Amino acid sequence: MLHKLRSLLTALGIIIGIAAVVSMASYGEGAKQAALEDIRQLGARNIIVRSVKPPDSNQASDSRQFAPKYGLLRRDLRRIEQTVGPIERIVPLKKVGAQAQRGRYKTPAAVFGTTPVLMDVASLKVARGRYLTEADMLQLNKVAVAVIGAEIADRLFPLVDPIGSQLRVDTQTFEVVGVLNRIGLAGGAGSALVGRDLNFDVHIAMPVAKARFGDTLFQRSSGSMQASQVEISELYIQAPEEDQVVSVSEQVKRVLEKEHKQQQDTSLTVPLELLIQKEKTQQMFNIMMILIAGLSLLVGGIGIMNIMLASVTERTREIGIRRALGATRHHIVMQFLVETTVLSGIGGVIGVGVGLGGVGALTVLHQLWPDLEQPQVTMWSIAVSFVVATSVGVVFGLYPAIKASQQDPIVALRHD
């Protein structure tokens, strides 16, 4: 208390190290949880198989004369259903359009034929209206219905309620019966896995998609038109339990290799494997952050040792008086150890406070710039930081304390 500035400077390394651990660990935890949530939204028990355009078919062509055929086939679906197990649910998706329109409003869209089961398998939620039903799968000659993503609703229906309104895909008209909840996948891990922003999806009944659009998909780009034939664009395969996902994915891979290994026109994604990989990567990231912050704590410990060695020299006469009055070496050691422990402990408390202040600042920045991840305070970082700070005080204060206890009482009393 007599040397407040010196005490603060002594604990400064501890304060910086603890603050770095708390704030960096909180931001890293927030980034990890955001990425893991994106992956979980795809379903940890799901396996996603997609049709991809093979490299040798990436050539411009007249759609009326040539439409390359590639990707998943209906017989692939039948083989997987008959030979792969255990499978709880399997959902096909068929892409039939790349643009949606209402009057003068147009927007890019991913229009898919699918089944009502997709809602549960892909963890979709309806914000307004309803999702596809089994009745929609049978109404080929009646008004066809569609469920649209949140971004499609914003762009095509900015001033009206989309429920009950109509939109067009190519020459086909659909009645909107539902709007999906906004999904925060744009730019995130989930978007990369699916290959698109799900907020631009339009879902129609699979029989309607097959009857009205067929297997040939026309796409216009840069004034030209390209065509391709794809029977099934995607498959969502759901295993009964998470520990069966890897086994099921290996079986699916073997089925696809029999017909698609040479063409290279399918891809298989297992969100669970990416989830495990992401968690391992985050663990390594946490270890690296702790090591970096540990360097600050090491520097802080060296600072404590230097100041305490100077304090021993400064207080030599005090040590001699205490020894002359009957204090043992153990008493002298405890005197200096308590001082260094209190210094490092107070530094740890201040460091935790500074770190939480940094987390608060990051939270404000997240609100201003949503692209930044929302930090999440981790109790382990606070507990470990405080324990390490106190331990640093004990370890680096031990040598000065022992040196002080080894002073000769007579020499110490004569010290000026």
C-alpha positions in Angstrom: 0.0 0.0 0.0 3.0 2.3 0.5 4.0 1.8 -3.1 0.8 1.7 -5.1 2.2 2.4 -8.5 5.0 -0.1 -8.1 2.4 -2.7 -6.9 0.3 -2.0 -10.0 3.2 -2.3 -12.3 4.3 -5.5 -10.6 0.9 -7.1 -11.3 0.5 -5.6 -14.8 1.8 -8.6 -16.6 -0.7 -10.8 -14.6 -3.5 -8.4 -15.5 -2.8 -8.4 -19.2 -2.4 -12.2 -19.3 -5.6 -12.9 -17.5 -7.6 -10.4 -19.5 -6.2 -11.9 -22.8 -7.2 -15.4 -21.7 -10.8 -14.4 -20.7 -11.5 -12.2 -23.7 -9.9 -14.5 -26.3 -11.5 -17.6 -24.9 -14.9 -16.0 -24.9 -14.6 -14.8 -28.5 -13.3 -18.2 -29.6 -16.2 -20.0 -27.8 -18.7 -17.7 -29.5 -17.2 -18.4 -32.9 -17.2 -22.1 -32.2 -20.8 -22.2 -31.0 -22.0 -20.2 -34.1 -20.2 -22.6 -36.5 -21.4 -25.7 -34.6 -25.0 -24.4 -34.6 -24.8 -23.9 -38.4 -23.7 -27.5 -38.7 -26.3 -28.8 -36.3 -29.1 -27.1 -38.3 -28.4 -29.5 -41.0 -28.9 -32.4 -38.6 -26.1 -34.3 -36.9 -27.8 -37.6 -37.9 -28.0 -36.5 -41.6 -26.0 -37.5 -44.6 -26.3 -35.2 -47.6 -25.7 -36.5 -51.1 -25.7 -34.0 -54.0 -25.5 -34.2 -57.8 -22.6 -32.2 -59.1 -21.7 -31.3 -62.6 -18.7 -33.4 -63.7 -15.7 -31.5 -65.1 -15.9 -32.9 -68.6 -19.5 -31.7 -69.1 -18.8 -28.0 -68.3 -19.2 -26.9 -71.9 -21.6 -24.4 -73.5 -24.3 -26.1 -75.6 -27.7 -25.5 -77.3 -30.2 -26.7 -74.7 -32.6 -27.8 -77.5 -30.0 -30.1 -79.0 -27.9 -31.3 -76.1 -28.5 -31.5 -72.4 -25.8 -33.5 -70.5 -27.1 -36.0 -68.0 -25.4 -36.5 -64.7 -25.9 -36.9 -61.0 -28.1 -39.0 -58.8 -30.6 -41.4 -60.5 -33.9 -42.7 -59.2 -32.4 -46.2 -59.2 -29.7 -44.9 -56.9 -32.5 -43.9 -54.5 -34.0 -47.4 -54.8 -30.7 -49.1 -54.2 -30.0 -47.1 -51.1 -33.4 -47.8 -49.7 -33.1 -51.5 -50.4 -29.4 -52.1 -49.4 -28.3 -49.5 -46.9 -29.3 -49.7 -43.2 -30.3 -48.7 -40.8 -32.0 -45.6 -42.3 -34.7 -43.8 -40.4 -35.8 -41.4 -43.3 -34.6 -40.6 -46.7 -35.8 -37.4 -48.6 -35.1 -36.6 -52.3 -34.9 -33.1 -53.7 -35.2 -32.2 -57.4 -34.2 -28.8 -58.6 -36.5 -27.4 -61.3 -35.8 -23.7 -61.4 -33.4 -20.9 -60.6 -35.6 -17.9 -60.7 -38.9 -16.9 -59.1 -41.2 -14.0 -60.2 -44.2 -12.1 -59.1 -45.3 -9.4 -61.5 -42.4 -7.0 -61.9 -40.5 -8.5 -59.0 -37.8 -11.1 -59.9 -35.2 -12.9 -57.7 -32.8 -15.8 -58.0 -34.2 -18.8 -56.3 -33.5 -22.5 -55.7 -36.8 -24.2 -56.6 -36.9 -27.8 -55.4 -39.5 -30.6 -55.6 -39.4 -32.5 -52.3 -41.6 -34.3 -49.8 -43.2 -33.2 -46.4 -40.6 -35.2 -44.5 -37.9 -32.7 -45.4 -39.2 -30.3 -42.8 -38.2 -32.6 -40.0 -35.0 -34.0 -41.5 -33.6 -30.6 -42.3 -34.9 -29.0 -39.1 -37.0 -26.4 -41.0 -39.5 -24.2 -39.2 -42.5 -22.4 -40.7 -42.8 -18.7 -39.8 -46.3 -18.3 -41.4 -48.7 -20.6 -43.0 -47.9 -24.3 -43.4 -45.4 -26.7 -45.0 -46.1 -29.2 -47.7 -48.5 -32.1 -46.8 -49.3 -35.5 -48.2 -52.4 -34.0 -49.8 -50.2 -31.7 -51.8 -48.4 -34.7 -53.2 -51.6 -35.9 -54.8 -53.0 -32.7 -56.3 -51.4 -32.9 -59.8 -54.4 -31.4 -61.6 -55.3 -28.8 -59.0 -53.6 -25.6 -57.9 -50.0 -26.4 -57.1 -48.6 -24.9 -53.8 -45.2 -23.7 -52.8 -43.4 -22.9 -49.5 -40.9 -20.1 -49.8 -37.8 -19.0 -47.9 -37.6 -15.8 -45.9 -35.6 -13.9 -48.5 -37.9 -14.9 -51.3 -40.8 -13.5 -49.3 -39.0 -10.2 -48.6 -38.0 -9.7 -52.3 -41.2 -10.8 -54.1 -43.8 -9.7 -51.5 -42.4 -6.5 -49.9 -45.8 -4.9 -49.3 -48.3 -7.8 -49.2 -48.8 -11.0 -47.3 -47.4 -13.8 -49.4 -49.8 -16.4 -48.0 -52.4 -17.0 -50.6 -50.5 -15.0 -53.3 -49.1 -16.5 -56.4 -45.6 -16.7 -57.8 -44.2 -18.0 -61.1 -41.4 -20.4 -61.8 -40.7 -20.4 -65.6 -44.2 -20.7 -67.0 -45.7 -22.5 -64.0 -47.8 -20.7 -61.4 -47.8 -21.7 -57.7 -49.8 -20.6 -54.7 -47.8 -19.7 -51.6 -49.0 -21.6 -48.6 -46.1 -21.1 -46.2 -43.0 -19.0 -45.4 -40.0 -20.6 -43.7 -38.2 -19.1 -40.7 -35.1 -17.1 -41.6 -32.1 -19.4 -41.4 -28.8 -17.8 -40.3 -26.7 -19.8 -42.7 -25.7 -17.1 -45.2 -21.9 -17.0 -45.2 -21.7 -19.6 -42.3 -20.6 -23.2 -42.1 -24.1 -24.4 -43.0 -24.2 -22.4 -46.2 -20.9 -23.9 -47.3 -22.2 -27.4 -46.5 -25.5 -27.0 -48.4 -23.9 -25.0 -51.2 -26.6 -22.3 -51.1 -28.4 -19.8 -48.9 -31.6 -21.7 -47.7 -33.5 -18.4 -47.4 -33.7 -18.4 -51.2 -35.3 -21.9 -51.4 -38.8 -22.5 -52.9 -40.2 -26.0 -52.1 -42.9 -27.7 -54.1 -44.3 -31.2 -54.1 -42.0 -33.8 -55.8 -44.8 -35.2 -58.1 -45.7 -31.7 -59.2 -42.0 -30.9 -60.0 -41.6 -34.1 -62.0 -44.9 -33.7 -63.9 -44.6 -30.0 -64.7 -40.8 -29.6 -65.3 -39.5 -33.1 -66.2 -35.8 -33.9 -65.7 -34.4 -31.2 -68.0 -33.3 -28.0 -66.2 -32.8 -24.8 -68.3 -30.6 -22.0 -67.0 -30.0 -18.7 -68.6 -26.7 -16.9 -68.0 -24.9 -14.1 -69.8 -27.4 -14.1 -72.7 -27.0 -17.8 -73.4 -29.0 -20.9 -72.2 -27.7 -24.1 -70.8 -29.5 -27.3 -70.1 -28.9 -30.4 -68.1 -30.7 -33.5 -67.1 -30.7 -34.4 -63.4 -33.2 -36.9 -62.0 -32.4 -36.1 -58.3 -30.5 -33.1 -57.1 -30.0 -34.0 -53.5 -30.7 -36.7 -51.0 -31.1 -36.2 -47.2 -30.4 -39.6 -45.5 -31.1 -39.7 -41.8 -29.6 -42.4 -39.5 -31.6 -43.5 -36.4 -28.6 -42.6 -34.0 -25.5 -40.4 -34.2 -23.2 -43.4 -33.7 -24.6 -45.0 -36.8 -24.0 -42.1 -39.1 -20.5 -43.0 -40.2 -21.5 -46.6 -40.9 -24.5 -45.5 -43.0 -22.4 -43.0 -44.9 -19.8 -45.7 -45.8 -22.6 -47.9 -47.1 -24.0 -45.0 -49.2 -20.6 -44.2 -50.6 -20.1 -47.8 -51.7 -23.5 -47.9 -53.5 -22.7 -44.6 -55.3 -19.2 -45.7 -56.3 -20.6 -48.6 -58.3 -22.2 -46.2 -60.9 -20.7 -42.8 -60.3 -17.0 -43.4 -59.5 -15.9 -42.7 -63.1 -18.3 -39.8 -63.7 -17.4 -38.0 -60.4 -20.9 -36.5 -60.5 -22.0 -36.9 -56.9 -20.7 -35.6 -53.6 -21.3 -36.8 -50.1 -21.3 -34.6 -47.0 -21.6 -35.8 -43.4 -22.3 -32.9 -41.0 -21.4 -35.0 -38.0 -17.8 -35.6 -39.2 -17.5 -31.8 -39.8 -18.9 -31.2 -36.3 -16.3 -33.4 -34.7 -13.5 -31.9 -36.8 -14.6 -28.4 -35.9 -14.6 -29.2 -32.2 -11.1 -30.7 -32.4 -9.9 -27.6 -34.3 -11.4 -25.3 -31.6 -9.7 -27.3 -28.9 -6.3 -26.7 -30.7 -7.3 -23.0 -31.0 -8.0 -22.8 -27.3 -4.7 -24.4 -26.5 -2.8 -21.9 -28.7 -4.6 -19.0 -27.0 -3.7 -20.3 -23.6 -0.1 -20.7 -24.6 0.1 -17.2 -25.9 -1.6 -15.7 -22.8 0.8 -17.9 -20.7 3.7 -15.9 -22.1 2.1 -12.8 -20.6 1.8 -14.6 -17.3 5.4 -15.7 -17.5 6.5 -12.1 -18.1 4.3 -11.0 -15.2 5.8 -13.6 -13.0 9.3 -12.5 -13.8 8.3 -8.9 -13.1 7.0 -10.0 -9.6 10.3 -11.8 -8.9 12.4 -8.8 -9.9 10.3 -6.4 -7.7 10.3 -8.8 -4.8 14.1 -9.3 -5.0 14.5 -5.5 -4.9 12.1 -5.4 -2.0 14.2 -8.0 -0.1 17.2 -5.7 -0.4 15.2 -2.7 0.6 13.8 -4.4 3.7 17.0 -6.1 4.9 17.0 -4.2 8.2 13.3 -5.0 8.8 14.1 -8.7 8.3 17.0 -8.4 10.8 14.7 -6.8 13.4 12.1 -9.6 13.0 14.7 -12.3 13.3 16.1 -10.6 16.4 12.7 -10.6 18.0 12.3 -14.3 17.5 10.9 -14.8 13.9 12.0 -18.0 12.3 13.0 -18.5 8.7 9.5 -20.0 8.0 7.9 -16.7 9.3 10.1 -14.7 6.8 9.2 -17.0 3.9 5.5 -16.7 4.6 5.7 -12.9 4.9 7.1 -12.5 1.4 5.0 -15.4 -0.1 1.8 -13.8 1.3 2.8 -10.5 -0.3 3.4 -12.0 -3.7 0.3 -14.1 -3.6 -1.9 -11.1 -2.7 -0.3 -9.1 -5.5 -0.9 -11.8 -8.1 -4.4 -12.5 -6.7 -5.4 -8.9 -6.9 -3.9 -8.8 -10.4 -6.0 -11.8 -11.3 -9.2 -10.2 -10.1 -8.4 -7.0 -12.0 -7.5 -9.1 -15.1 -10.8 -11.0 -15.0 -12.6 -7.6 -14.7 -10.7 -6.2 -17.7 -11.3 -9.4 -19.7 -15.1 -9.2 -19.0 -14.9 -5.6 -20.1 -13.3 -6.7 -23.3 -16.1 -9.3 -23.8 -18.7 -6.4 -23.3 -16.9 -4.4 -25.9 -16.9 -7.3 -28.3 -20.7 -7.7 -27.7 -21.3 -4.1 -28.6 -19.2 -4.5 -31.8 -21.2 -7.6 -32.6 -24.4 -5.5 -32.4 -22.9 -2.9 -34.7 -21.4 -5.4 -37.1 -23.3 -8.7 -37.0 -20.6 -10.4 -39.1 -18.5 -10.5 -35.9 -19.3 -13.5 -33.7 -21.2 -13.1 -30.5 -18.7 -13.8 -27.6 -19.7 -16.3 -24.9 -18.0 -16.1 -21.5 -16.6 -19.5 -20.4 -16.3 -20.2 -16.7 -13.3 -22.4 -17.2 -11.3 -19.5 -18.6 -12.1 -17.4 -15.5 -11.4 -20.2 -13.0 -8.2 -21.4 -14.7 -6.9 -17.9 -15.1 -7.4 -17.0 -11.5 -5.7 -20.3 -10.3 -2.8 -19.7 -12.6 -2.4 -16.1 -11.5 -2.2 -17.2 -7.9 0.2 -20.0 -8.7 2.4 -17.6 -10.5 2.6 -15.5 -7.4 3.6 -18.5 -5.3 6.2 -19.9 -7.8 7.9 -16.6 -8.6 7.7 -15.3 -5.1 9.3 -18.4 -3.6 12.9 -17.6 -4.5 12.8 -14.0 -3.1 11.1 -15.3 0.0 13.8 -18.0 0.6 16.5 -15.5 -0.1 15.0 -13.1 2.5 14.8 -15.9 5.1 18.5 -16.8 4.6 19.6 -13.3 5.8 22.0 -13.4 8.8 20.2 -11.5 11.6 23.4 -9.7 12.8 24.4 -8.6 9.3 20.8 -7.6 8.5 20.6 -5.4 11.7 23.9 -3.6 10.7 22.5 -3.0 7.2 22.0 0.8 6.5 
